C-alpha cells in the first residue's frame, strides 16, 4: 500500500519508497512492481506521473488524474516554477552553504545549464575506520535544485567530491561497499522531502512534505543525526 500524502480530483501525490520504479523500464527488467500501476490499482483510477524520481530515490512523487492537469504540471516542472527540496547524506564534511553552478551533458552530449544550492544541516563523525582514516565523516544536507537535469543532484554532489551515499553510478564504490558490509545498507540516501507548486485548476499554492523512510532514518540513527 503506497502512502498517499495529497489527493484531490485532479492530482495525487505519494511518498515513494526507496527501490520502487516509477514505471516499467527496459533498463530494470528485474522489477515486478511499479509506482504507476500500484497507485492505479490502489485508487481505481487512471493516473499519469508529471515528473520522475530515480528508482533508489524516495519521497514526493506527483501524478495527475486528467490530461489538462498533467500538461499544466509538466510545464511547471519544465519552466522551473516548482520548488523542490531534497535531503541527502553525503561523504565527508560539506560547506555550511554552497551554490553549484555546473553545466551537465545530456545523453546526446549537448550541455545544459544546471544549478543547485544546498545547506548543511548536520555533520557526523562515526567511530569506524575507513581506509587510511580512523573515523568516517558524513554530512546531512538539504538541497534545492533550481533546474531539473537528469541525475542533477547525484552528478553535482559527485562534482564537488561529496557523493551521495548509496549512489552506484555517480558515487563512491568504496563507500557503498563499506555501507553494505558494515550496516547492510543497499539504498541511496536521497529523499525528495518537499514540493511546492501552483495548483493547475485552483491556482492555489500547494506545499507538500514527505517523511523519511525507515532505511534513511536507520542510517541517521547510527550517525546520531536528527531532524
Secondary structure, 3 states (H helix, E strand, C coil): CCCEEEECCCEEEEEECCCCECCCCCCCCCCCCEHHHHHHHHHCCCCEECCCCCCCCEEEEEEECCHHHHHHHHHHHHCCCCEEEEEEEEECCCCCEEEEECCEECCCCCEECCEEEEEEEEEEEECCCECCECCEEEEEEEEEECCCCCCHHHHHHHHCCCCECCCCCCCCHHHHHHHHHHHCCCCCCEEEEEEEEECCCCCCEEEEECCCCHHHHHHHHHCCCCC
